[in-house]
Amino acid sequence: MLDVHLPGMSGLDLRNRLVAEGVATPVLFVTAHDDPRARADALAGRCVGYFRKTDAGSQLLDAIRRASLRRD
């Protein structure tokens, strides 16, 4: 799980760096400041979930469960 806005490097940039290094761990993004461009970038990068911090916790837990069952 990554926050979209991290100090020094965005969560999107960190995810891209991990992918470039061959890390295939599923990523869920959370954000307090939903931005349509960040959302589009996250979804284009095949994240397994994108959530606002105000979204229901049950939605986040469901996404974590689904990600833990993925077999890519």
SULBELZI-V132989 format. One line per field, one symbol per residue. burial: b if it has 16 or more other C-alpha atoms within 10 Angstrom, else e. A space follows every 10 residues. Layout:
burial: ???
This chain:
burial: bbbbbeeeee bbeebeeeee eeeeebbbbb beeeeeebbe ebeeeebbbb bbeeeeeeeb eebbeebeee ee
